[in-house]
Amino acid sequence: QVQFVESGGGLVQPGGSLRLSCAASTSIFSIYAVGWYRQAPGKERELVAAVTNDGGEKYADSVKGRFTISRDNAKDTVYLQMNNLKPEDTAVYYCNPGWIGPIFDYWGQGTQVTVSS
């Protein structure tokens, strides 16, 4: 089965920035839209942003104007640039193909983002 590898998380102060990366073990990202999701402790996983094959984007209201999703089809990699981070952005971030919801019912290990002073 295809594997997803997320990276780029870390500890950052409020107002700081991080850039997350998601790579797939196959060229599956060239076929589907891809979404970034996050799950905070005690909360359900939520869709944060998604990008189509031709660059169409959508964002959750909570991150609009602060996060930017992009993709490099040649590298089968999807990115999430996160600026002006807030403590409420603290979560484990995952990627999965799909526009409305995840296509696959399994997930990578995710990458932890912690926003704290």
C-alpha positions in Angstrom: 0.0 0.0 0.0 1.1 3.6 -0.6 2.7 5.3 2.4 2.6 8.9 3.4 5.5 10.6 5.1 5.0 13.9 6.8 7.8 16.1 8.1 8.7 19.6 9.1 6.9 20.0 12.4 8.4 21.3 15.6 8.0 23.7 18.4 7.5 27.3 17.5 6.5 30.5 19.3 3.2 32.2 18.5 3.5 34.3 15.4 6.2 32.0 14.0 6.2 29.9 10.8 6.7 26.3 9.8 6.7 24.5 6.4 5.4 21.0 6.4 6.1 18.4 3.7 4.3 15.3 2.7 5.7 12.7 0.4 4.1 9.6 -1.0 5.9 6.3 -1.7 4.3 6.2 -5.2 3.3 8.9 -7.7 -0.3 8.8 -6.4 -0.3 12.5 -5.7 -0.2 13.2 -9.4 -3.6 11.5 -9.7 -5.6 13.0 -6.8 -6.2 16.2 -5.0 -4.3 16.1 -1.7 -5.4 17.4 1.7 -3.6 18.3 4.9 -5.4 17.3 8.1 -4.7 17.9 11.8 -5.8 16.3 15.0 -5.4 18.0 18.3 -5.6 16.1 21.6 -9.2 15.2 22.4 -10.5 16.4 19.1 -11.5 14.8 15.8 -9.2 15.0 12.8 -10.1 18.0 10.6 -9.3 19.0 7.1 -7.1 22.1 7.1 -6.3 22.6 3.4 -6.5 20.8 0.1 -5.0 21.3 -3.4 -6.2 19.9 -6.7 -4.0 18.5 -9.5 -4.2 21.9 -11.3 -3.5 24.0 -8.3 -7.0 24.7 -7.0 -7.0 25.3 -3.2 -9.3 25.5 -0.3 -8.8 26.2 3.4 -10.6 25.8 6.7 -11.8 29.2 7.9 -9.5 29.0 10.9 -6.4 29.0 8.8 -7.4 31.2 5.8 -4.8 33.9 5.2 -2.2 32.2 7.3 -1.6 28.8 5.7 -0.8 28.1 2.0 -0.9 24.7 0.4 1.2 23.8 -2.6 2.4 20.8 -4.5 5.3 19.7 -6.6 4.1 17.0 -8.8 7.5 16.2 -10.1 8.6 15.3 -6.6 5.2 13.8 -5.5 5.3 16.2 -2.6 2.7 18.5 -1.0 3.6 21.4 1.2 1.9 23.4 3.9 3.4 26.8 4.6 2.1 27.9 8.0 2.6 31.5 9.0 1.4 33.5 12.1 1.0 30.3 14.0 -1.3 30.3 17.0 -1.5 28.0 20.1 -4.7 26.6 18.7 -2.8 25.3 15.7 -1.1 22.8 17.9 -1.8 19.3 16.6 -0.4 16.4 14.7 -0.6 17.1 11.0 -1.3 14.5 8.4 -1.7 14.3 4.6 -4.0 12.1 2.6 -5.3 12.2 -1.0 -8.8 13.6 -1.5 -10.6 16.9 -1.9 -13.7 16.5 0.4 -12.3 13.8 2.7 -9.5 11.3 2.8 -9.5 8.7 0.1 -7.4 6.2 2.1 -8.5 4.8 5.4 -5.0 4.8 6.8 -2.6 7.5 7.8 1.1 8.2 8.0 2.8 8.9 11.3 2.1 12.6 11.1 4.2 15.5 12.2 3.8 17.3 15.5 3.3 21.0 15.5 3.4 22.7 18.9 2.9 26.5 19.2 3.8 27.7 22.6 5.7 30.5 24.2 
